[in-house]
């Protein structure tokens, strides 16, 4: 058994893998990979997936759920275009690589971006707090969890304008008050399902109000809501596997249960990092992510030895991003506490050997 701490495509529950694999061979007499997306059987899948999102996050009335394509990277553009109003300005919180991507795409579609809070001065190792959110903008955007640097918003920013959030890497890991947001978007491949689908939760009141002179048909969320996420061929397999995973999530305590398990995993790993003289956390204090734990060796000359130990323990995906270096343990919903214990045991043994 391998222990997958990879930051990219997510680990999913083994039962979900098994059900999805069975459907590849036989979903309804045909493979899930070959059925018509217009068939009654797949329409039922799409409708259940949308309903399960609403159930899992307690989405209030007046919101639509969409499964689109393009990842959060296209979501940067979609959210900016659909939220553009007369001001053609927006406030962005810059907390790292993906926030920078969103800022760049907003500028590209003609929005005047006000970066009113940033942690770039310390290589994004904290979440900005002492800021004054602008009130003269069309919307404010932030990224809830930062996979590369290992920081995470622990509370929702308090703002007095429409709020947009990229929740790609921590959606479904904890409860969310959807009513505070006008658009939530998230690539599926962290806690929801396989890569290919992008989830949008959209407040219906914002639809059709864009002032952008540039609005391709596919980028207009109104069109997707009108067609029930079926304006074009959707990512059928990703939606199906996401539906299976949402069923599993709800059956196992929902997002509240996921939050409890994720807190236990994060505590176990951060406690080991803080107590072990061979390691130090890349992020300090209350801004530490529960999804992506970043840490460094205190003695870089021991890198090869530690790398061999965790590789020998069947741990994969632990290498840190080049922007931070060191190590990154991504602990999405389906990663078990047992896998985290394997890592902490390796770290403890490494300290004993080097001590």
Number of C-alpha atoms within 10 A of each C-alpha: 7 10 21 22 25 21 24 13 14 24 25 22 16 10 12 19 15 11 14 21 15 13 19 15 13 13 18 11 9 13 15 22 15 11 16 14 19 12 9 10 14 19 16 12 19 24 15 18 24 23 16 22 22 18 14 20 18 15 20 13 10 10 21 22 25 25 28 28 21 14 19 24 17 16 25 23 20 22 28 29 27 21 25 23 18 11 13 22 22 28 25 25 24 24 27 25 16 21 22 16 15 26 26 15 20 24 16 12 18 16 22 16 17 16 17 16 19 20 16 14 8 8 13 22 23 25 25 17 11 7 10 10 20 18 14 12 21 20 25 29 26 23 26 24 30 26 25 22 28 28 29 24 20 14 8 14 16 10 14 13 18 18 22 22 22 26 22 26 27 24 25 24 26 19 16 17 11 18 15 16 20 23 24 23 27 26 30 28 23 29 27 34 26 22 21 19 26 26 25 24 21 24 21 17 10 17 16 13 14 18 15 17 9 11 15 9 11 14 18 17 25 18 16 20 19 11 12 17 23 19 14 11 12 18 19 21 22 21 28 21 23 30 24 23 26 27 18 16 24 17 10 12 13 20 22 18 18 21 18 13 19 23 16 14 24 22 13 16 20 19 12 19 22 13 12 17 15 21 19 19 19 21 19 12 8 12 17 26 24 26 29 27 27 30 23 19 19 15 10 12 9 13 14 9 11 20 14 10 17 20 15 11 15 14 22 15 16 22 16 21 15 9 12 18 16 21 21 26 27 29 27 28 27 21 20 17 17 11 19 22 15 16 24 20 15 19 21 17 14 18 15 11 8 11 8
